Amino acid sequence: MKQILVTGGTGYIGSHTVVELQKKGYDVVIVDDLSNSEKNVLDRIEKISGVKPHFEEFNLVDPLKTNQLFEKYPKIEAIIHFAAFKAVGESVQKPLAYYQNNLVSLINLLNAMKEYKVPHMVFSSSCTVYGQPEKLPVTENAPVQPAESPYGNTKQICEEILRDTAKAYPELNTIALRYFNPVGAHETALIGELPKGVPQNLVPFITQTAIGLRDQLSVFGDDYNTIDGSAVRDYIHVVDLAQAHIIAAERLLDANNEENFEFFNLGTGTGSSVLQVINAFEEANGIPVKYKIVDRREGDVEQIWADTTIANEVLGWKASKGLNEMMSSAWAWEKNIREGDC
């Protein structure tokens, strides 16, 4: 049984990835500082998969604890690295926190990979590396644009660190997955997106508004050059995204990677506006959502969606779940957590 480390494994995407890994028989170690997640996620993972993963609570910015992790788990063969601060708006307000957390944690992991001979990493990157792209849909050949936010810039810099490290240390193999906007929840409604405080992402704000926790949803801008004036994104179901990370890890473990640093776009290939997502939620669940139009949010790009050809053909992955399933699963999760069933 191969052992895989999932950093940020009690978080939204991380927890879904852990479930999918355990379903495939992998032995999973999680490290998370619980800055944006809850420890009871471990129990929910166990309810779904029948297995409780190993868990270590600390921040990877600490190099000593990072090294101690690899001493404790010497059988780790690959890392899926999610742990990072990830809110675009917050990063504009707190740039130093984002640079320190996101860059130093990656550097510490790479140093530990060299020291403890762990050869493989899948890095959770982002479509934000493209900034506001010149052409749509975005292919992997699109130029990396100046970042629209410190968060986006940390992803760009992290990829540069990975690329330079791959050149210097051929024994280290990394894949960066530039994913678009993950939404939805597991079909059991036992795990899903549960941000601490006020949500920074669209769908949890929709569900919290629909259930009455928020008075209304703010739509940031209706004057973009899009189908209805609101910003357009490529929304992808979180389980599809989790499975992509496993496929990437197996590509490394099976030595199918063509180079020791690769990157792939992960999305559905379809752009949906904020207003279209709100309408999709209302139609899927029969629940109205109160919203108001407010000023644009600093750091947001106008529109972006993926060309997924390379991920489909080279990585061997394709998104399978549509917007209706994303919205219905997100609502089932919201109702479940508010009713205290998890």
Secondary structure as UniProt FT lines:
FT   STRAND          3..7
FT   TURN            8..10
FT   HELIX           12..23
FT   TURN            24..25
FT   STRAND          27..31
FT   TURN            39..40
FT   HELIX           41..49
FT   STRAND          54..56
FT   TURN            60..61
FT   HELIX           63..72
FT   TURN            74..75
FT   STRAND          76..81
FT   HELIX           88..93
FT   HELIX           95..116
FT   STRAND          120..126
FT   HELIX           127..130
FT   TURN            140..141
FT   HELIX           150..168
FT   TURN            170..171
FT   STRAND          173..179
FT   STRAND          181..183
FT   TURN            187..188
FT   HELIX           202..210
FT   TURN            211..212
FT   STRAND          217..220
FT   STRAND          232..233
FT   STRAND          235..237
FT   HELIX           238..253
FT   TURN            254..255
FT   STRAND          261..266
FT   STRAND          272..273
FT   HELIX           274..285
FT   STRAND          291..294
FT   TURN            298..299
FT   HELIX           309..310
FT   HELIX           311..315
FT   HELIX           323..338
FT   TURN            339..340
//
